[in-house]
Amino acid sequence: MHRLSFALIIVGFLPVAARAAPLRVDITYIDGHIVSGPLTPDLDELPSSVFASFTLAGPGGTLADVIESSLVFGDGAWSADDLESFSASFLPTDAGGLAVTSLTYSYRAIDTPTTNGKLAANFPLEIMGIDVASGLPFLYQYDTSSQTVTEIPEPSSVVLAALGLGFFLPRALRRTKRGVKQCA
């Protein structure tokens, strides 16, 4: 009976385990400079780096695949709800992971206490908008980026591993105890 229930549990989880693992794509932008306009009041200086992150349902790389997203710059913060477009392509690496071969995205314009119509788009990363205090448009640009792609383990994989250990470990321990008793 135990083997049958264990087999049914495994068969129930196989379709979940067969799906592609979610991916986290992290991008760090550096080498920022002011292309035009003033430095907005929310900044003492341009940040030395800007970090963007995307969690995708799988390696499909379309806007529909984006589960979570974040990019913060000054007093502006964008999330997945602010994405207007997203496209990514990946290739396998020699180490067995994935590498970004192309990535384009654009967030919608947002208003903050210090800027109007602030928006972010890549590559290069451009942050632009209108400074509220001066009324002048600004454009900041980050010319260099590095990307990291991480596969996020599915909870179902952890559950399957725990079920396997829960099923086989007690049996192995019983066999080990039997072997010790027989030798004594």
Number of C-alpha atoms within 10 A of each C-alpha: 6 8 9 9 10 14 11 11 13 16 11 11 14 13 10 14 17 9 11 15 18 20 23 22 21 17 18 16 22 19 14 19 16 16 13 13 17 16 15 22 16 16 12 9 12 19 15 11 14 19 16 18 20 21 21 24 20 18 18 17 19 17 16 12 18 22 17 14 19 17 17 14 19 17 15 19 15 19 17 17 13 16 19 13 14 18 16 17 15 16 13 11 10 8 6 8 13 19 17 16 11 12 16 16 17 18 20 16 19 16 15 16 12 18 26 17 16 24 23 26 19 17 17 15 23 19 19 22 22 21 23 17 11 13 13 14 18 19 18 20 23 24 15 14 17 11 16 14 18 15 17 15 13 14 11 14 16 12 13 16 12 12 15 13 13 11 14 11 12 11 12 12 11 11 12 12 12 11 11 10 9 8 7 5
